[in-house]
């Protein structure tokens, strides 16, 4: 009996480690799959920004392409002060997802004075629902001193329906 428990426990931890390894390699995987685009841009950033890069591993659509963009001071300088980084994913047809991280620790999001609607991420973080229209879904949250945003945009002609739950699943899958 104890051998069975030991085997089951060992198998559980092996599966847990494998799952964690896959999730924590989100940015590395994107760099491997897109060496000229994502890897080149990501590795030009200062080391502290490279450590803060986060990308999702789950999408509300099948991602066919990915890109990494950024805003900096001076503009276009990956060695300058990085204000924000953004992974952009598209399904190649009619939908695009933006996963943005704001690297300025003093970033804040203004509100229009109204109490915003919120949703909880799986780790308990409260995310603000910024937009929930037919063609655009946006949530944002603060975690570990950084602000993040997920924005899903689809063509008005698209038959596919997306929900806030879809982008919450994407936000829940954000990893370094």
Helices and strands as residue ranges (DSSP letters): H 2-24, H 26-33, I 35-39, H 40-42, H 47-52, E 65-73, E 81-90, E 95-102, E 118-120, E 126-132, E 136-143, E 146-154, H 164-172
